[in-house]
Amino acid sequence: MKTATQESLLLRLQDIDDAKAWDRFHETYGPFIYNFACKRGCNNHVAQDVLQETLITFSRIMPEFSYDPMRGSFRSLLMTVVKSRVADAFRREKKQAMGTGNAPLDTDVVEAEDPWLSNWEHDWNREWEQHLLLEGLKRVKNKVKPHVLESFRRYVLEGQRAEDVAAALGIPEANIYNQKRRVLTLLQKEIAVVREERGE
């Protein structure tokens, strides 16, 4: 089975003038890249730079790119590029801050330079799984009634007690457990689809 990222999208990205493909790529991965950069210690401005430079890097390599899933997942390729762009951003920000005698040193950038490297792959994989979960939930949202998803959100995602959720939503407590099973089943299927689309 062909997947959106592994085949059709990546092939389309080899055409730099395919605006729709690049819009799709940005829509799919942009928020993830930006949020991950922020969690590595980048401020809003630096995280935006990381995102833009990641897109620029892909625009340069895609025309000659040949994707072979046997050599690694797309997640690994994306991680390598983002890591390099985050490193570049920290080095650039530090150099600019230290090179301007009258400018205050951006301590957030300097102090983050060493910590941002720690547990990189572990944190990347954790955030990636969160990325898949959120995308799966978005798709499940279109397949269940609002009160079912609200029950799942309160009971499973927020950890509220079943009896409290039932009372708040005005439904039998047994429904909370049934709705949980239903949403989890749908969610697992959707995440499997998203995972395949993302080149897993």
N, C-alpha and C positions, 0 to 999 in steps of 0.2 A: 504493500500500500504506500503510495506516495504521500509525503507530508508537506505541509505548507512551508516550513522552514527548510527542511533538508533539501527539497528538490525545487518545487516551483518558485518559491520566493527567492532562494539563493541564486537560482539560475537567472531570474529576472533582474536581480541586483547587479549582475554582470554588465547590464546596460545602464550606464550612468544617467542616461536621459529618461529612464523609466520612473517618472515622478511618483506614480501610484505605488510602485514597489517600495521606493524609499520612504514614502509616507507610511506605508504599512510597517516597515521595519522600525521606524521611529515610534509609531503608535504602540507596537508590541514590546519593544525593549527600552524605549526612552525613559519611562517612569522608573523602571527597575534600575537602570544604570545611574540615574540621578539620585534615587533614594539610597542606593548602595554607597555611592561616593559620599553622600552626607553622613552616613553612618560610619564611614572610615575617617571622619574628622574634617571633611571639606565643608566650607560655608556655602551659602547659596550660590555666590558668584563663581567660586572654584568648581562646584559641582556642575554648574551649567557649562563651564569650560570643558570639563571632563566629558560630558555628554556630547558636546559639539565636536570635540577632537576625536572621540571614538567614532562618530559618524564619518568624519573626514578620513580617518584611517581605513575604515571599511570601503569608502568610495575609491580609495587608492588601490586596495588589494583585490577588490572583487572582480575587475575585468579579467585578471589572470588567475582567478581563484578556481580551484577544482576540489569540491567537497567529497571526501572519502570517509564515511562513517566508521570504517574499520580502523582509521588512524586516530579517532577521538571524536567526542561529541561536540556539537556546536557550543554547548555551555562552556567547555574547556577553552575553545578558541575565543569566545567572548570574554571570558575571565582574563586570559592572557593580554588581550588588547586593553581592557579597562584597567588592569593593574599597571600597565605601562603608562597609560594616560594619567592615572592618579599620581604616579611617581613623578611624571613630568610636571604636573601642576604644583605639587609641593615644592619641587626644586625651583621652579620659576618664581613662585610666590616668595619663597625664602630669599632668593637672590635679589629680587626687587626690593624687598623690605630692608635687607641688610645693606643694599647698595645705595640707599637714600638716607643720607645722614640726618635730614630733618624730619623724616617720616618715622612714626612710631612703629616698632617691630610688631608684626602680627603674631602674637604669641600662640594663638590658636593653631596657626599653620606650623610654626616651628615645633611646638610641643607634640603635635600630631605626627611629625615625620617618622619617629621610631615606632610608636604604638600602632600606626596604621598598617604596618607589615605583619604584626602578630596575629596568628590564627586566621590569616587571610582566606585560605582555601576552605577551612571549616565554616567561617562566617559566610563566605560566598555561597557555599552549598546550602546552608541554612536559609539564606535570603532567597535563593533560587526556589527552594521548596515552598517558601511563603508566597513567592510570585506565582507558582503553579496553583497553590491553594486559592489565592484571591481570584485568579482567572477562572478556576473551576467553580467557585461560588458565584461568580458573575453569570456563568452559563446556567447553573442550577436555578438561579433566580428567575429565569425565563420559563422554568418547567414546573414550578410549584406555586401555590398560592402564597400571598404575602404573609399570612398569619403562620404558615408552616415554616417559612424561612425565619420569621421573627422568633418562633419557638426554639428553633435550632440555634439561632444566634445567642439567645439568652442562656439556654441550658448548656450547650456544648462550648461555644466560643467564649462566653463570659463566665461560665461556671456557676450560674445561679441555681438554687435548689429547684427541683422539679415542682414541688408543691407551690413555691413562690411564683414560678413561671405560669403554672396552671391558674393560679388565683389572679394574676395580673391580666392574663389573656381571656379568662372566663371559660376555660375548657377543662375537661376531666384530666387528671394527672396521667392516666394511662395514655392519653393522646400524645403527651410529651415524649414518651418513650417510642411510640409508634412513628411519630414524625421524625425523631432522631434517626431511627433505622432507615426510614425512607430517604431522607436527605443524604445520609452517609453513603447509601448505595448509589444514588445518582452522582454524588460528589466524586466517589472513587472512579466511576466510569468517565466522568468529564475530565478529571485530572489525568487519567491514562491517555485520553485523546490529546489533551494539551501537551503532555510530555512528549508524545510522538511528534506533534507539530513543532515542538521546540528542538527536535533533533536528538531526543534521548534514545 
